[in-house]
Amino acid sequence: MTLQHFYRIANELFAGVLVPLGFSNARSRHCTFHRKTSSDVYHIVLPDPASRVTWYDVKVFASCPAIDSLFGWRFPDELRIPSDAWCYLSEEGIGLTQGRFNCKSEENMRRRFERTVGPLLVNVALPYLDHIHTVEDMIPWIKRPLPLGFALHFVGRLDEARPVLKQERDRLSSLGHNDREVAAVINKLEELLGTM
């Protein structure tokens, strides 16, 4: 199966389950489904094919502009996953166990989706996401320091946020890159630290 064929079939299959539940894949060049909660938190479901497009995994996570200063640039296809590797959909739930779903052929992909992936979306992914409506709800699931620092600052837990934000500012500053994204993040960190 080609990558284009995968995205065409995945968009069809995932839309059948997710669109009636408020998700959209608008603006996605690939197959990133998202829905926005009332507090600007986005629920993301991302079928992600392996390099040879013989299997794919599904990443399930929440993100928002408050914890990703580059959210507007990255949304929806290039978002960083705040929960890091604790985002995989599998029969064990959402976590480190990477469910691998067959897509060697369209027939295999459709059959596996109907038997396994579709029910996992409804019974595992959606209940997980339904518990995450605010930045505060996200904090227990955030594993990466930069979004954690932003989240803690956003909800007013400044004593916890300060050392994390300082560490991330120092780490990024030491990279010495002239990359505009890195510079934008450093500027945001400086701005936040200047108000604390």
Salt bridges, closest charged atoms under 4 A:
GLU12 OE2 - ARG110 NH1 2.82
ASP40 OD1 - LYS36 NZ 3.04
ASP48 OD2 - LYS59 NZ 2.72
ASP57 OD1 - LYS59 NZ 2.88
ASP68 OD1 - ARG74 NH1 3.20
ASP77 OD2 - ARG29 NH1 3.81
GLU78 OE2 - ARG29 NH2 3.25
GLU106 OE1 - HIS5 NE2 2.86
GLU106 OE2 - ARG110 NE 2.88
GLU107 OE2 - ARG111 NH1 3.08
ASP130 OD1 - ARG35 NH2 2.64
GLU136 OE2 - ARG157 NH1 3.26
ASP159 OD1 - ARG162 NH1 3.42
GLU160 OE2 - ARG157 NE 2.84
GLU168 OE1 - ARG171 NH2 2.70
ASP170 OD1 - ARG169 NE 3.27
GLU181 OE1 - ARG74 NH2 3.65
GLU190 OE1 - ARG169 NH1 3.77
GLU191 OE2 - LYS188 NZ 3.84
